[in-house]
Amino acid sequence: MALMQPPTQMGTPMTDHDQSLSAPFGTPGSRALIDTPALVLDLDAFEHNIARMAEICRTAGVGLRPHAKTHKSSIIARKQIAAGAIGIGCATLDEAEVMVAAGLPGVLITSPLVTQGKIARLMRLVAGTGDVMVVADNPENVAALDQAAAAAGTTLGVLVDLDLGQHRTGVATVADGVRLARDIADRRHLRFAGVQAYGGHLQHIPDHAGRLAATRAADALVAELVAALTEEGLAPGIVTGAGTGTHRINAGGGPFTELQAGSYTVMDAEYGDVEYAPGEAWPFRQALFVAVTVVSTNAPGRVTTDGGTKAFALNGPPPRIAAGPLAGAAYAFSGDEHGCITLPDGVAAPTLGTVLDCVVPHCDPTIAHYDAIHCVRGDRLVDVWPVDARGRRAAAPRG
């Protein structure tokens, strides 16, 4: 199988690429020349997903600040902004630095930044653009942010992070949230920007009724905080949260002014196990796959692929063969570099070198394994996009 080299200019259609490929980009059959294991993005499904979520938010009258932690790609983030997103959510400072460097607006860093090194990097980021906000859940962190912003001669927007029961980050009570918001508002170099209330534990509740009940209970807590802040003269300009699993519920009424959904762009096997709504299919299509190649057929009743534990995230259901005679066959890991597929009864082993598309277990961490996304339309490879916000950027050691 030919070696697929990323083009020198990514994010725009290419007309030629590595000479080890026998056909240029866009040529029928060029998809089969992608070296595996590789991330493959079905552009037709991806573009449908981008447009559909934008339409849902417009119809509901809520903003969309999609989370870049899913795709970690400034190209995809730019396409979301072009479709109407008001900004981009970033789980890490590393992601935020890439998005700001790409000129993307409305960056919200959704995890607290507490170390001296990260706060110093944040101030350098804010110095280049005033369009960056952060969250906080602790008064010590608020004081450190204010001190750094004062030294940098800038003003930083800060949101109060509210814990919805996941117990990961966030203030524990409404009273704590009001006190922290007052602390932020009273600081000379901070601006109280609003409330973040993200419930990651709500997104994959399998049955719709259970997810609806849990989300409504969480919404009530958010509404209580918003009401208490408003009574104190601190009405939040932004109330941000929600995700792909709860987007319909949160867009259908409640306290949120914007949604932070991310997985909708590509979808994965985890969401395949979640009921969208009674009698309704998900409005988003499966767009992301890991392509693997059959490398051995010698063992009876099974075949081996080149997609092992280094090719997929492990915190979800097993990969699923997307189509063809092996669709639905059991996929298991057989080491770092290998996977195995148990052949269904009556199904012959595919020939050596057969390429199979697998639905990824969990999209966010699977994408983090790769440097590039191979974009296809049908059987044509049409572009390669860098996963430019993956990994951790080098930083000076703390002194």
C-alpha positions in Angstrom: 0.0 0.0 0.0 1.4 3.4 -0.9 2.7 5.8 1.7 0.4 8.8 2.3 2.4 11.9 3.0 0.6 15.0 4.3 0.8 17.8 1.7 2.9 20.9 2.4 -0.2 23.2 2.5 -3.1 21.8 4.4 -6.7 22.8 4.6 -7.1 23.6 0.9 -7.8 21.1 -1.9 -4.6 19.8 -3.4 -3.9 18.8 -7.0 -0.8 16.7 -6.4 1.0 14.9 -3.6 3.6 12.4 -2.7 4.9 10.6 -5.8 4.6 7.3 -4.1 0.9 7.6 -4.7 -0.1 6.5 -8.2 -2.9 9.1 -8.5 -3.4 12.7 -7.6 -5.9 14.0 -5.0 -9.5 13.7 -6.2 -8.8 10.8 -8.4 -11.3 7.9 -8.2 -9.9 5.2 -6.0 -7.4 7.4 -4.3 -9.0 6.8 -0.9 -7.7 3.2 -1.0 -4.2 4.6 -1.2 -4.2 6.1 2.3 -1.6 4.4 4.4 -3.1 2.8 7.6 -4.0 3.1 10.4 -5.3 6.5 9.5 -8.0 9.0 10.5 -10.6 9.3 7.7 -13.2 12.0 7.6 -16.2 11.7 5.4 -16.6 15.3 4.3 -20.3 14.9 3.1 -21.3 13.7 6.6 -19.1 16.2 8.4 -20.5 19.2 6.5 -24.0 17.9 7.2 -23.2 17.8 10.9 -21.7 21.3 11.0 -24.8 22.8 9.2 -27.3 20.8 11.2 -26.0 21.9 14.6 -25.8 25.5 13.4 -29.4 25.3 12.3 -30.5 23.8 15.6 -28.9 26.6 17.6 -30.2 29.3 15.3 -33.8 28.0 15.5 -33.5 27.8 19.3 -32.1 31.2 19.6 -28.9 30.1 21.5 -25.3 30.6 20.6 -22.9 27.8 19.7 -19.3 27.8 21.1 -18.3 24.4 20.0 -15.5 22.5 21.8 -12.2 22.1 20.0 -11.2 19.3 22.3 -13.0 17.0 20.0 -11.2 17.7 16.7 -8.1 19.8 17.8 -8.1 21.3 14.4 -8.0 25.0 13.6 -9.4 24.2 10.1 -12.5 22.5 11.5 -12.9 25.3 14.1 -12.8 27.9 11.3 -15.5 26.0 9.4 -17.6 26.0 12.6 -17.2 29.8 12.9 -18.1 30.2 9.2 -21.3 28.3 9.9 -22.3 30.7 12.6 -20.5 29.7 15.8 -19.8 32.6 18.2 -16.5 31.3 19.4 -14.5 28.2 20.3 -14.2 26.3 23.5 -10.8 24.9 24.4 -10.1 22.3 27.2 -6.4 23.3 27.4 -4.2 26.3 27.1 -2.3 24.4 24.4 -5.5 24.2 22.3 -6.3 27.9 22.9 -2.8 29.0 21.8 -3.3 27.2 18.5 -6.8 28.6 18.0 -5.7 32.2 18.8 -2.7 31.9 16.5 -5.1 30.8 13.7 -7.1 34.0 14.2 -10.2 32.4 15.6 -12.5 34.6 17.8 -14.2 34.0 21.1 -11.8 31.5 22.7 -13.0 30.2 26.1 -10.6 28.0 28.1 -13.0 25.7 29.9 -10.6 24.3 32.6 -9.1 26.3 35.4 -5.5 27.5 34.8 -3.8 27.6 38.2 0.0 27.2 37.9 2.3 30.1 37.6 3.6 28.9 34.2 0.2 28.5 32.7 -1.0 31.9 34.0 2.1 33.5 32.5 1.3 31.8 29.1 -2.3 33.0 29.4 -1.2 36.6 29.9 1.0 36.4 26.8 -2.0 35.0 24.9 -4.3 37.7 26.1 -1.8 40.4 25.2 -2.1 39.3 21.6 -5.9 39.4 21.6 -8.5 40.6 24.1 -10.8 37.9 22.9 -9.9 35.1 25.4 -11.8 34.1 28.6 -11.2 31.6 31.3 -13.1 29.9 34.1 -12.3 29.7 37.8 -13.8 27.9 40.8 -11.4 29.1 43.6 -10.8 32.5 45.1 -7.0 31.8 45.3 -7.0 31.3 41.5 -9.1 34.5 41.1 -6.5 36.4 43.1 -3.6 35.0 41.0 -5.4 35.8 37.7 -6.0 39.4 38.9 -2.4 39.9 40.0 -1.1 38.6 36.6 -3.6 40.7 34.6 -2.5 43.7 36.6 1.2 43.1 35.9 0.3 42.6 32.2 -1.7 45.8 32.1 -4.8 44.0 30.8 -8.3 43.0 31.8 -9.4 39.3 31.7 -12.9 37.9 31.4 -13.5 35.2 33.9 -16.6 32.9 34.3 -17.6 31.1 37.4 -17.4 27.3 36.9 -20.3 25.5 38.5 -20.2 21.8 39.4 -23.2 19.9 38.1 -22.5 16.7 40.0 -19.5 15.3 38.2 -17.2 16.6 40.9 -14.4 17.4 38.5 -14.2 21.2 38.7 -16.6 23.9 39.7 -18.0 25.6 42.8 -20.0 23.3 44.9 -23.0 25.5 45.8 -25.0 28.5 44.6 -23.7 30.5 47.5 -20.1 29.7 46.6 -20.9 30.8 43.1 -22.3 34.1 44.1 -19.3 34.8 46.4 -16.8 33.9 43.7 -18.6 36.1 41.1 -18.6 39.0 43.5 -14.9 38.4 44.1 -14.2 38.5 40.3 -16.4 41.6 39.8 -14.6 43.5 42.6 -11.2 42.9 41.1 -9.7 45.8 39.1 -8.2 43.7 36.3 -10.9 41.0 36.0 -14.3 41.1 34.4 -17.1 38.8 35.6 -18.2 37.3 32.2 -20.8 34.7 33.3 -21.2 31.1 34.3 -20.0 27.8 32.9 -22.0 24.7 33.8 -20.9 21.7 31.9 -22.1 18.2 32.8 -19.9 15.7 31.0 -21.5 12.9 33.0 -24.9 13.7 31.5 -23.9 13.3 27.8 -23.9 9.5 27.5 -26.8 8.5 29.7 -28.2 5.8 27.3 -31.9 6.2 27.6 -33.5 9.5 26.7 -35.8 9.6 29.7 -33.0 9.2 32.2 -30.9 11.8 30.3 -33.8 14.2 30.2 -34.5 13.9 34.0 -30.8 14.3 35.0 -30.3 17.3 32.6 -33.4 19.1 33.9 -32.2 18.6 37.5 -28.9 20.1 36.5 -30.6 23.0 34.6 -32.5 23.8 37.8 -29.2 24.3 39.7 -27.9 26.5 36.9 -31.1 28.6 36.9 -30.9 29.0 40.7 -27.3 30.4 40.4 -28.3 32.7 37.5 -31.3 34.0 39.6 -29.1 34.5 42.7 -26.5 36.4 40.7 -29.1 38.6 39.0 -30.5 39.5 42.4 -27.1 40.6 43.5 -26.7 42.8 40.4 -24.4 40.3 38.7 -26.6 39.0 35.9 -24.3 36.8 33.9 -23.9 37.8 30.2 -22.9 34.2 29.3 -24.3 31.0 30.6 -22.4 28.3 28.7 -22.4 24.5 28.9 -24.3 21.5 27.4 -22.8 19.0 25.0 -23.8 16.8 22.1 -25.7 14.4 24.3 -27.9 17.1 25.9 -27.9 19.7 23.1 -31.5 19.2 22.2 -32.7 19.3 25.8 -30.7 22.4 26.6 -31.6 24.2 23.3 -35.3 23.5 24.0 -35.4 25.9 26.9 -33.5 26.6 30.1 -30.8 28.9 31.5 -28.1 28.5 28.8 -27.3 31.3 26.4 -24.9 29.1 24.4 -23.9 25.4 23.9 -20.5 23.8 24.0 -21.2 20.7 22.0 -18.2 19.2 20.2 -18.6 15.5 19.2 -21.5 16.3 16.9 -19.0 17.2 14.2 -17.8 13.6 13.7 -19.7 11.3 16.2 -18.5 7.9 17.5 -19.5 4.5 18.9 -20.2 5.9 22.3 -23.0 8.1 20.9 -24.2 5.1 18.8 -25.2 3.6 22.2 -27.2 6.6 23.2 -30.9 7.1 22.4 -31.4 10.4 20.8 -35.1 10.7 21.5 -38.0 8.2 21.4 -38.5 7.0 17.9 -35.9 9.5 16.5 -32.5 8.9 15.0 -29.6 11.2 15.7 -29.6 14.2 13.3 -25.8 13.9 13.0 -24.1 11.3 10.8 -21.1 9.2 11.5 -18.3 11.1 9.8 -15.0 9.9 11.4 -13.4 6.5 10.9 -10.0 4.8 11.5 -9.0 2.9 8.4 -7.2 -0.3 9.1 -5.7 -3.0 6.9 -6.0 -6.7 7.1 -2.4 -7.9 7.5 -2.9 -11.6 8.3 -5.6 -14.2 7.5 -3.9 -17.4 8.8 -5.8 -17.9 12.0 -9.1 -19.8 11.5 -12.2 -17.7 12.1 -10.4 -14.4 12.5 -8.2 -11.9 10.8 -5.6 -9.5 12.1 -5.4 -5.8 11.2 -2.8 -3.1 11.8 -5.1 -1.2 14.1 -4.1 -1.9 17.7 -4.2 0.0 21.0 -2.1 2.9 19.5 -4.7 3.5 16.9 -7.8 3.9 19.0 -8.9 5.5 22.3 -9.6 2.8 24.9 -12.2 4.6 27.0 -15.2 3.6 25.0 -16.9 0.5 23.3 -14.7 -1.5 20.9 -14.3 -0.2 17.4 -17.0 -1.2 15.0 -16.6 -2.1 11.4 -18.7 0.4 9.5 -19.8 -1.4 6.4 -19.4 -4.4 4.2 -19.6 -8.1 4.9 -17.8 -7.6 8.3 -20.1 -4.8 9.5 -21.0 -5.6 13.1 -18.2 -8.1 13.5 -16.4 -8.2 16.9 -13.2 -6.1 16.9 -10.7 -6.7 19.7 -7.2 -5.5 20.4 -4.3 -7.8 19.9 -1.5 -5.6 21.1 -0.1 -2.1 20.5 0.0 -2.4 16.7 -2.6 -5.1 16.0 -6.4 -5.7 16.2 -8.3 -8.8 15.4 -11.8 -9.4 14.0 -13.8 -12.5 14.7 -15.5 -13.5 11.5 -19.3 -13.9 11.6 -20.6 -17.3 10.8 -20.7 -17.9 7.1 -18.5 -14.9 6.2 -15.3 -15.6 4.4 -12.1 -13.9 5.4 -11.3 -10.8 3.4 -8.2 -10.9 1.2 -4.9 -9.7 2.5 -4.5 -6.0 2.2 -8.3 -5.2 2.5 -8.9 -1.8 4.1 -11.7 -1.6 6.6 -13.3 1.6 8.1 -13.9 1.4 11.8 -16.3 3.6 13.8 -14.1 5.0 16.6 -14.8 4.2 20.2 -14.5 7.8 21.5 -13.7 10.6 19.0 -11.8 13.1 21.2 -8.9 10.9 22.4 -8.8 8.9 19.2 -8.1 12.0 17.2 -5.4 12.9 19.7 -3.4 9.8 18.4 -3.0 11.3 15.0 -1.2 14.2 13.3 -3.5 14.4 10.3 -7.1 13.8 9.1 -7.6 12.4 5.7 -10.7 14.0 4.1 -12.6 11.9 1.6 -15.7 12.1 -0.7 -16.8 8.7 -1.7 -13.8 6.8 -2.9 -11.7 9.9 -3.4 -9.1 11.4 -1.1 -9.5 15.1 -1.5 -7.5 16.8 1.3 -5.4 16.2 4.4 -5.9 18.5 7.5 -3.4 18.8 10.3 -4.5 18.0 13.9 -2.6 21.1 14.8 -3.8 21.5 18.4 -3.0 18.0 19.6 -0.4 17.3 22.3 1.3 19.6 24.7 3.4 22.5 23.8 6.9 23.0 25.2 7.0 25.5 28.0 9.7 26.9 30.2 10.1 25.1 33.5 8.6 26.7 36.6 11.2 28.7 38.6 
